[in-house]
Amino acid sequence: MKAIVYVGPNKLEVMEREIPEVKEGQILVKVDRAGICGGDLGIYKGLHPRAKAPLIFGHEFAGTVEADGKVFKKGDKVTINPIVSCGNCTPCNTGNQHVCNTLRLVGIDKDGAMAEYVAVDENKLYKLGANVSDEMGALIEPIAVAVHSVREPNYRPGDNAIVYGAGPIGMAIALVLKEFGCTNLTVVEADDKRIGIAKEFGVDVRDAKTLNLEELKAEKTGGDGFDFVFDCAGVEPVANQLIKASKVRGKIVVVAGYKKPTTFPLNEGMFKEVAFEFVRVYRDKDYEIAIEVANKQPLFEKLVSHVLPVEEAQQGFDLLLTPGTGAMKVLFKF
């Protein structure tokens, strides 16, 4: 089978690999679409501490079951929850398997789904509706990240929110917020092409390069600041604005993974008694809700900017690693 393989820092190859062996409790899935995640970019750069070459990339995918399992049948359209928890540590035993002490992921700690076939644990599969497109199916994982980011800090309908960063996760969070009843929503982005794309989602988008935060707060919150501040950017200039954007006793939700150490004006946080909440991946319930909202909201599919053949793997990664391309979610077609 063809597979996109990490072979070393800043190196990938499209190569022939053996179809994976199906072990007890697993099921073989024929991959239809697989997406590039920010985590995959980190692996490609050689920055992920656990990913070891050679490794097949990919944990965002949709596919078709190849043979009957105990629950799933041949031909079922599916996606996967790619996290692997130990089931024995304190987080796992207290309902927090998504932050297991030894959390592992398909496509990072074991071969992933950027291949024609992938063998996965059947109990991690989710059935997709017959009307769900291959592209939408491959978006369920990032949508689940967005659902988790909104549910975990207890967002309530009617709360206002500001989202920094109009990349795939930022825009997925914006759409989930709208589905959850947010009518006072602002997205802030610096990249001109992404600003243009974000406007197609029907949200209020502001250019970070010319933003006057105090004027925005006065306009959207009467000067109080936002109930929820979502950081989907992960860069120093945004880190310096998060507390300023928050209301007194507001919630700042850090979704982005910071590539470099950063500083926060913590005294400002103390004066306002803001709460920082950091989120990671998703719970099983978040996955179920992600599938529900994907079925209801076709705008999610606009997150996909490119669908490329597997032979153009290098181009796909380059699109996301090159500033100014406007690339959002890049999928590979198998």
N, C-alpha and C positions, 0 to 999 in steps of 0.2 A: 504494500500500500504506500501511497505518497504521504509524506509527513513533513512538517516544518520544524526543524530541529535546531535548538541552541547548541552551538559547538564551541563557543568561547566568547569572551568579551567583544561585543560589536561584530559578532559573526553568527550568521545563520545559514542553513542549507536546506534546500528541498531535496529529500532523499527517499529512497525506497527502504521501508522497514517491514518487518514481519507483522501480520495482523496479530494483535495481542491475544494471548491465551486467556480464556474465560475461566476464572476460579470459582469455587463454591460461593454462592451468594451473589455472584456477579452476572451481568448481562452484556451482550455485545450490541453496540449501537453504531449504526452507519451515520456518520456526521454529514449534515447538510450545510450548515453555516457555523463558523467559529470566529469570534471577535477578539481583537487585540485590546487588552486591558492595560492600565498604567503599570500594573505589576509585571506584565510581560515586557514592557519597555525597560523596567528596572533589571529584569533578568538579562535581556539582550545587552544592556550596558555592562553586565558583570557585577552589578551592585547588590543583588539579592544574596543574603548570607546563606540561605539554605539550598538554592537552586544550583545543581551541579551538572555540567555538560558530560555527555550528550543528553539532552532532555527535549522531549516534544512539548512545545508551548501549548497553552490554552486551557482556560476553565470556563469560558463563556461560549456556550454552543447550543444548537438545536439539532436533533437527529431523529432517526427512525430505528425502532427496535428490530434487530435482525432475526431473532429466534425467540420463541415463547419462553418466558420465565415463570416464576411462581405467581406473579401478579400481572406483569405486563405481557402483552401479546405481540407477535410479529406484526409489524406495520404501524404500531402505535407511535405517534409523534411525541417526543419527550425532550426535556431538558434536565439538567442535573444541579443539585446543590453540591458544590465541589469540596466543601470542608469535611475534614476527617478528624473526629474527636476521639479521645481515648476512652471515655465513658466511665473513668474511675477516679479522676481527680476531684478536688473540691468544687471547682466551677461546674464540671459536668454533673456532679451529684446535687447541685443546687439550681438546676435549670438553666445554666449558662454555658452550654456546650460550645457556643460560638466563640467563646474566649477560653477554651480549654487550655490548660497549662502547657500542653504539647501539641497545639493545633497544627494540622497539616492540611495542604490543599492539593487537589489534582492539578497538574500542570506546573507545580512548583516542587513538590516533594516526590512526585511520581509522574510518569508520562501523562500528558494531557490530551486535549481534543483537537489540536490543529493537525488532524490526520484523517484519513478516510474512515477509519474505525477506531473506537475507543471502548475498552472494557471498564465498566463502572459497577459499583455496588448497587444492586437493584433497589435497596431501601433508600437510596439517595435520589432516585428518579422521580420526576413529576410529569404527569401526562398533560400535554397541551391540547387544546381544542382543535378540531379538524380545520377550523377556519383561521387558526393562528398561522401567519406566514412564517417561513423559515427565518426571515430577518427579525421578526418580532420575537420568535422563540429564542434566538441568540441574545436578545436584550433582557431576558428575564433576570439573569444574574445581576447586572447593574441596576435594574429597576428594584430588585430586592434590597440592594445597598441603599437606594433612595428611601424605600419604605422603612427600613430599619432606622435610618437617620432621622426620619420624621416621627416615628412611633416611640423610639427609645427615650427621647427627652420629654415625652408626653405632650406633644403638640395638640392643641385643642382647636376645633373649628372657630373661626373668628379672630384668633391671634394673628397679628401681622408678622411679616418676616422679610428679611433681606438675605439674598444668596450671593455670596462673592464667588465668581467663577462661572462662566457659561459653557464649560466643557460638557461632555456627556453626563457626568454625575451631577453637576450643578443643574443642568436643564432637566434631568430626570427628577431631582428633588423638587424643582419648581413645578413640574407637572403633577407630582404626587401631592404637593402642598395644595394645589388647586383642586385636586380630587378630594382632598381631606377638608375642604371648606375655607381655604385661605383666599380672601378677596382683596386684601391689601398686601401685595407682593411686589418686591423690587429685585431685579437681578443686576449685578454690577460686573462688567467685563472690560478688559483693556484692548483685546484683539479686535480689530475692525471687522474682519470677516466673521468672527463668532458673534459679534454684536448683530450683524445682519441676519445671521442664521437664527439667533435667539428671538429676534422680532417676529419671525415666522410662527413662533409658538404662542403668540398673543399675550406676552407678558410685558410688563414695564421694564425696559432695559436701559441702564444708564452707563455712559462711557466713563470708565475709571480715570481716564486721562484728564478729564475736565470736571470731575465730580466735586461739588461742594457738599460735604457730608452734613454740615449743620443746616444748610438750606434744604437738603433732602429730608432730614429728620423733621424740620418744621412743616414741610409740605405733606409728608406721609404719616406723621405721628403727633403732630401738634407740638413738636420739639421734645417729646419725652424720650424718643429712641425706640428701637424695635423690640418686640417681645422675644423674637427668635432671630439669631444671627448665625447663618450657616457659612462655614469656611470651606469652600470647595476649590480654593486656589493654592494654598500652601506656600505662600511667598511672603517675604518680610514686609513689603508695603501693606499687605492686607492684614498681617498680624498686628500692625500698629494701629489699625482702624477698628478692629473687632469690638473692643471695649467701648470706644467712643460711639459706635453705632448702636450699642445695646441700651435699653432703658435701665433704670434702677431695678435691681433684682431680676434682670433679664437672663436669658439663656444663650450661651455661645456654644454652638455645636461644631466641633472640629472634625470634619470628614476627610479632608485632604491629608495625604502623607507628606510631611515636610522632608525635602531632600537634603536640606542643610539646617544646622542648628539655628534657632531664631530666638528673639526676645519679645516678651509681651510687657506692656506698661502695667505691671501688676498693681502698683499703687492705685491706678485708676479703677482697677477691678475691685480693690478693697473699698474704695469710696462708694462705689455703686452696689456692692454686695452681689456682683454678677456670679453666675454659675457657669463654669466650663464643663462641658460634657464631650468626651471623646467617643467616637463610635467606630466599630470594626465589623465588617461583613454583615451577618444577618442571622436571625433565628428561623426555625422551620416555618413559623406562622408568617413571617415576613415574605417567605417564598410563596406561600399560598395567596397572600394578598397581592403580591406582584403579578401573579398570573391573572387574578381577577381584574386589576386595574388595567393591565395590558389589553385584556379583552374589551374593556369599555372605552379606552382612550387611544384612538388610532394615531394621535400626534406623536406617541413615543417612537414610532417608526421613522420619524423625521430625524432622529438622532443618528441614523445610519447615513453617512456621507459617501462611503465607497464600498462596493462589493467587488472583490478582485478574485481572479483564479489563483489557485495555490501556487502556480508558477511565478506569480508576481509578489511573492512573500516579502522580498526585500523592499520593493516599492511601497508596500503597505506600511512597513515599519518606518521607512523614511518619511512618509507623509506625516506621521504623528511626531516624528523627532525633528522636523524642520519647521521653524516658526513661520507663521504667515500663510500656511497652505489652506487654512480654514477647515482642515480635516477634523471630523468629530469621531464617530465610531466607524472603524474600518473592519469589515468582515471578509473572510475568505470563503469562497464557494467550493465545496467538494462534490 
